[in-house]
Amino acid sequence: MPESTVSLEKSKAAEGVADRLRSAVKALATMALWIVLCFGGAGNLAWLRGWVCITAYLLVMTLTGVLMRRFNPGLMQARGKWKANTQSFDKVFLAVYLPLTLVQVFVGGMDAVRFGWMPLPEWTLWPGILLFLAAMGLVNWTLTTNPFAETTVRLQSDRGQRVITTGPYRLVRHPMYLGMIFLNAATALMLGSGWAMAVAGLMAALMVWRTAREDRFLYQSLSGYPEYAARTGSRLLPGLW
């Protein structure tokens, strides 16, 4: 093998390691901030539901990383990079949606523990856990099926994007967004906060808006998508929309 080829392969391998390291550090920093805001809002480190919620996230996100490395390793690296051709509407979506993921847990802590504005009954913890597991199951099914499930909406010409019709995409055209809607509702249930559920409702509305805009973009830009949309009529909820 030519020396130049070997050097190029080593360079790509080193770049891949660096990308994975940056992604891991970013994920840990985000989770640390999430934890600080969660208990900062509650004002109490002895909040059991907060710890249950955090433990569930840590365990399932670790499983997500394992599954992606096993079944869709290229996607993990792709999701860690911001691409210049991200659609303008998605930049707006992310600028609003991502902060709300932090606002939700901060408000949840204040509501459920510190002030008790609109706390949910104790029994709602268990439906929250079950809904969380179902939501992450759908998200993970999507991430292991679709090699083009990047973090932002764009036409991935550089990665040879094509329409995916297998797995959860046989049921709805945007299965991961449905999983994220359920995930945010599950978070509110696990925290036991009515106000966190209100934030989840706002996040769901944003996700529906993103779904409509992305679906229109793919219909106009991605070869084969109109035919797929005709076969799979539902964007998010089978038989409804």
N, C-alpha and C positions, 0 to 999 in steps of 0.2 A: 504494500500500500504506500503511495507517495507520502512523503513527509508533510506536504502541505495539507493533504486530506486528514492525516492524523491530527495535525495541529488544529484544524477546523473542528474536528469532532471533539477534541478536548475542550476547545473554546466553548462549543455549544453545551457540553456537559457542565462546565463551570458556570455558564450563564443560567442553566436550568437549576443548579444547586442554589445559586444566589437568589433566583426568583422564588424558589420554595422557601428559602430562609426569610426573605422579605415578607412573603405572604403569611408565614407563621408568626413573625413578630407583629405584623399588623393585626392579625386575628387575636393574639394575646393582649395587645394594647387595647383593642376595642372591647374585649371581654372584661378586662380590668376596669375600664371606664364604666361599663355596664353594671358591674358589681358595686362600684363606688356610688353610682347614682341610685341604684336600687336601695342600698342600705342607708345612703345619705338621706333619701326621701323618707325612709321609715324612721330614721334616728334611733335604730335599735338593731344591734347585731344578733340578737337572740330571736329574730323573726324566722320562724320555722318555714313558712310558705316561701319566703324569699330564698332560703337555702335549697328547698326542694326544686324551685324553678331553675336556679343556677346549676344545680347538680344535673338536672335533666338536660339542660342545654349543653353542658360540658361533655356528658357521656354521649349524647347523640351526635354532636358536632365532631367528636373524635371518631365515631363510627362513620360519619359522612366522609371524613378524610381518608379513612382506610378503604372504603368502597370506591371512592374516586380514583385513588392510586391503583386499585386492583382492576377496575373495569373501564375507566376513562381518564387515564393519567394526563393526556394532553390538555384536557379541559381545565384541570386545576391550575396549570401554569397560565392558560389563556384568561381565566377569570381574575387573576391577580394583576392584570395590566389594563390600564385605561387607554382606549383607542381613539385616535383623533377624529374618526368619522362617526363617532357616537351621535345619534340623532338628537336634534335640539330639544324635542319634547321630552326625551329621556333625561337630559341634563336637568331640566326643570323638575321632573319627577324625583330624581335622586336627591336634588337639593332640598326637597321638602320631606321626602319619605325617610331618608336615612336619619336625620335628626329626630324624627318622631319615634324611631325605635328606641332611642335613649329617653325621650320625654315620657314614653309609656311607662317604663319601669320606675322613673323618678316620681311621676304622678301616682303610680300604683302604690309605692311605698308610703307616700304622704296620705293617700286616701285610706288604705287598709290598716295602717298602724298609727301614724302620728296624729291625724285629725279625725279619722273615721267619718269622712263625708258621706260615702256611699259604699260601705264594705259589702262584699258578697258573703253568703252563708258558708260555713266551714265545709259543708259537703261538696261545694263546687270545686274543691281541689282535685277530687278523683276524676270527674269528667274532664277537667282541664288536662290532667296527665294523659288520659286516653286520647283526647283530641290532639294533644301535642305529638304523641307517638304516631297517630294516623297521618297527621300533617307532614311530619318529617319522613314518614314512609313514602308518601307521594313525592315529596321533594327529592329524596334520594333515588327513587325509581326514575325520576326525570333526569337527574344528573348522571346516572349510570347508563341512560339510554341515548341521550342527545349530546354528541360531541361539540355541538355549537351553542350550548346553553351558557353563553358568556354573561357577565354581570350587566353589561349595557346593551342597548339595542342598536345594531348597526348591520350593514350588509357585509358579511365576512368573506369577501372575494378572495382575500389572501389565504383563507383556510379552506377554500373550496366548498363553501356552504351549500347544503342541499336540504330538501324537505325531509324531515323525519316523520315516519308514519307508524312506527312500531311502539310497543310498550304503552305508556299512558296516552300517547298521541293518537291512539286508536279511539280514545274516548272523548277527549277535548283537545283543542288546538294549543292551549296554554296551561298545561297541567301544573307547572311549578307555581304559577301565580295563584291558582286555586289553593295549593298547599300553603303558600305564604299567608293568604287570608285566614285560613284555619289556624295557622301557627300563631298569628297575632291575637286571635280570639282566645286561643288556648293559654297564651301567656297571661292575659287578663284574668282568666279563670283560676290559673295556678296561684297568682298573686292575691286573688280575692278582692279585686277592686272594680267597682262599677265605672269609675272615671277612666281606669285603664282600658275598660271595654269600650268606652266612648272614643278613646284614641284609636283603638283597633278598628272601630267603625269608620273613622276618618281615613285610616290607612287602607281599608278595604275599598273605599270610594276612589282613592288615588290609584289603587291597583286595577280597578275596573277601567278607569280612564287610560291608564298605560296600556292595558290589554287592547282596548279599542284602537288606540293610535298605532300600536305595534302591528296589530292584525292588518290594518289598512296599509301600513308601510310594506309589510311582507307581500301582501296581495299585489302591490304595484311593482315590487322590486325583485322578488325571489322567484326564479323559474320553477314552475310546477306547483306553486302555492295556491293559485286559484282552483286548480283541479282538486288538490287536497282539501281545500276549504269546502268545496262542493260535496265531497264525500263525508267529511267530518264537520257537520253543520254547527256544532256548539263551540264557542270560544272558551267559556269557563265552566258552565253548568250544563251537563247533558240534558238535552230536551228543552232547556229554558233560554239560554243565551250563549 
